[in-house]
């Protein structure tokens, strides 16, 4: 049907891109129905983590035993980072919702976390002096909300925040619609992950300003204390030596016992696979941008799951 409601007699005169898009949506719907049927037939006790995480990375989330001490490396290693190149122009058109992206966190969920952070005032004991953390905070633009990375009057979405597993497989995304990587995006991703794993699971999180986020969570009543006790933060190896020495003693992944070769560099490798979408996203509709990122992330994840055997060889 055309925009006027009339039947299109020659549909091949329409955009091939729209045809591919709707064909993909139908294909995804069939895949979801097949997965739902298979899930009903599977043993519900096969995994302690939710099915969506097991599908993303069976190597990380298919396990039966959780609760390994953080001093010994914990149970799960993840990394997260934001990318401000994946922005969306105000002037680009939008369209009705046509796709349900399981990778993206709802905007309301992220905003609720932001309101909780704004209203948090209770203080706790800190691992690193405030002076050292303040130096780290001002050293990185990602931690300083006063430094605008993009012109807010030109873009409605200024980037995306991603969460990946130890095997560089994308788990979840959050749209950034503020001038910088405010803590609500990272906290929302963390809380969402913990809602899908066993309560006794211990998680190591690598983040370029992980020291700043860890300090905030210890200082303010943002997350439940039981959840915070299951988290150990580390900075990514690429950024670690730009931090203060007092900070490195606690958060440098090369110093922390039990982290092995986990360094957080997988985020850069993931972003390199999304470069081709940057130009397209600027002028596409908002919903189309989400669809592009989601489908590309699905393709990347499937490819990397198929290559998990290489991790065993090396």
HELIX and SHEET records of a PDB file:
HELIX    1   1 UNK A   11  UNK A   13  5                                   3    
HELIX    2   2 UNK A   16  UNK A   41  1                                  26    
HELIX    3   3 UNK A   51  UNK A   56  1                                   6    
HELIX    4   4 UNK A   58  UNK A   61  1                                   4    
HELIX    5   5 UNK A   70  UNK A   72  5                                   3    
HELIX    6   6 UNK A  107  UNK A  119  1                                  13    
HELIX    7   7 UNK A  130  UNK A  139  1                                  10    
HELIX    8   8 UNK A  141  UNK A  143  5                                   3    
HELIX    9   9 UNK A  183  UNK A  194  1                                  12    
HELIX   10  10 UNK A  210  UNK A  219  1                                  10    
HELIX   11  11 UNK A  225  UNK A  228  1                                   4    
HELIX   12  12 UNK A  237  UNK A  240  1                                   4    
HELIX   13  13 UNK A  245  UNK A  251  1                                   7    
HELIX   14  14 UNK A  266  UNK A  272  1                                   7    
HELIX   15  15 UNK A  275  UNK A  277  5                                   3    
HELIX   16  16 UNK A  278  UNK A  283  1                                   6    
HELIX   17  17 UNK A  286  UNK A  306  1                                  21    
HELIX   18  18 UNK A  308  UNK A  313  1                                   6    
SHEET    1   A 5 UNK A 170  UNK A 176  0                                        
SHEET    2   A 5 UNK A 159  UNK A 165 -1                                        
SHEET    3   A 5 UNK A  76  UNK A  83 -1                                        
SHEET    4   A 5 UNK A 203  UNK A 207  1                                        
SHEET    5   A 5 UNK A 231  UNK A 234  1                                        
SHEET    1   B 2 UNK A  88  UNK A  89  0                                        
SHEET    2   B 2 UNK A 155  UNK A 157 -1                                        
END                                                                             
